[in-house]
Amino acid sequence: MLRRRLRTRHGAGRRAMRGPPAKWSPNPVDGVRLMTMRVLIIEDDKEAASYLTRALDEAGHASDHAADGDAGQQLAEAGGYDVLVVDRMLPKRDGLSIVEDLRQKNDRTPVLILSALGQVDDRVAGLRAGGDDYLTKPYAFSELLARIEALARRNRPGDVDTSYRVGDLTLDRLNQKVTRGGTDIPLQPREFRLLEYMMRNAGQVVTRTMLLEHVWDYHFDPQTNVIDVHVSRLRSKIDKGFERPLLHTIRGAGYMIRDTVPG
Amino acid sequence: MIPSPGRLFRTTAFKLALVYLVVFSGLTLFLIAYISRSTTDLLTRQLESSIATEISSLVEQYRRGGIRQVVGSVEIRSRRPSASLYLVADFSGRTIVGNVADLPLAVLNLPDGKPVQVSYQRLDGDVAREFQALVRVFALPGGFRLLVGRDVGERTEFEDVIAESIQFVILVMVVMGLVTWVFVSRSVLGRVEDMAETSRRIISGDLGRRLQVTGSGDEFDNLATSLNHMLERIEALMTGLKEVSDDIAHDLKTPLTRLRNRLETALRDSRGEAGYREAIGASIEDADELIHLFDALLRIARVEAGSSGDELKPLDAAAIAADVAELYEPVVEDAGGTLTARVDGPLPIAGNRALISQALTNLLDNAIKYALPPEEGAPALSGTVAPALAGTVELRAKRVGEEVHLTVVDHGPGIPLADHERVTQRFVRLERSRTLPGSGLGLSLVSAVARLHGGRLALADAGPGLAATLVLPVRLETGGAEENHGTDVH
């Protein structure tokens, strides 16, 4: 297990197995994934939990699993996790109440709520309880991974950068300007927001659903692949005529903006 | 229908009748007592004043002619019919003259000036009978005492009348109370009992039954009408639920069977890893399609049940339409067409942004999927191999009277008029669209969203093509002019 290789720093003495939260690269937009996350999965379905643990391990992240609300609450309060994945319906303790408790104790650890309930009001209830993201079961693992990586990154300090940079592409949030290699690239407002979101998550996979939610504020999937069209338009504006493509399609998952060829 | 005696006393009608009876009896008794008391007082005062008049006239006689004249006058007065009571006694209390047969002696020693009530005997024919009288004693000079009294029989008679009338009134009240009770039991409780009976039948499964509305327009009719509306709604929901489960049974089984067959085939033919991978990949796609279908069904069911959870908020439909148009404009262009948005705003509505947006994207998805160029090879396709697309797709948003019309127009083959009704039902797919991907749920959702907002989905021929209009009622201004453009939390 990956977590055995990590040395204890946070919560030393309380939980010997606990590792430090992920260390982030000082330059978050260099396009190379350097991080390892510690994820706590609070999920009562054993099969689903072991699937998640294994998949996260393969993706290079360490994870702990709690099978009921009480155990989950204890582990979460012990701290030291980068992201919590909380199922909404749990034995002993409701998932939302765990999140509410943590938030009351001023624990800002990002939380992704998993639920079989997918309606807008359920989502709102989840987010109101203090969850940072909401994913409806059943989900694709690539979607879950992209979301928890984005959450973990969001929690890192210095997120309020006024400009992003990937390779020779820069995005100035204050002046709403995008340049590549010194050349101005004029973008439509929505294209700007699309690029802004992708650059904030540079080096991370962003899924189509994430883009729909964050850039368009739509929480449903249109049948047609509208996002692909918008991304390919954006790509033609920022990558066309340049030697190195920055905006990559990650098959079966989504998109990623980074300076190196995705592996 | 009158309930059994045991329950009779627990009924509201009985309690009401009892309360009315007690309250009205109390009031009546008070009224009668008050009147009788005032009348008695008045009569007493009259008696007192006539006694006082007689005494002063006899005193006047005494002053003029001494005791002799008083005695004479008393003798005369005593003989009159319905005379007052007179008694003149000397200092030893011996009667000199008078028409009182027997009187307690103590009365004569009463202090002067105050009328008192005493009983006395009077000869009535040959029999001495007890009577009540109000008497006053006056001391004349020389030790003589003069007593003048009046019979209070008149007053007593009046009191008897009052007592009788009280009894009579109470009897009447009790009878009226009983009548009220019976009436209330019959009309009010009878109807309540009817309603209860109908409810019991509905509970036991007769969902089509309705409460009786008499047409009298009273509060029971109001209640029955409201309850009937509720029952209709419940029945509609139950029917919806049943339809959904039927749909699930029919239309989800097909893809499930396909999935199962695929896996079984893969298991049987050992085609090596590549073969397995292919089969598993295809199975995941099947599963995703199933999930999508399931989500769509649930969403429609929840929208139809009116329980999408979000209350309808003040929104600008023009902004929603503009957002959707902006999202789809490049998509339509990529598919070889053009999307024109004609949005005349603002269009105030009360709605749910997510649902209206989804309804519009469903309409646009349909337009992209089905609309073909109106003439062969007319618009230049942009060289993609995407399904051939109509030249123009139009998204119009405008206000028509008290309605907001959000219309998606394409110039594809359209939908035959005869099928307009049918296509909004779940899983209905017209013959020629069977080869295209889709679930047959798109228009069902649009129609459900329209109904949730109190509107409708109107399909029309765009000659050629289809004009699908989401009709929503205009939100009437109620003070607050704030526009809420987003219902979702980020």
Interface residues (C-beta under 8 A of the other chain):
Chain A: G118 Q119 V120 D121 D122 R123 V124 L127 R128 T136 P138 A140 R190 E213 H214 W216 D217 Y218 H219 F220 D221 P222 Q223 T224 V226 V229 H230 S232 R233
Chain B: A287 D288 I291 H292 D295 L298 R299 R302 S308 G309 D310 D323 E326 L327 Y328 P330 V331 D334 N352 A354 S357 Q358 T361 N362 L364 D365 I368 K369 P437 G438 G442 G486 T487 D488 V489 H490
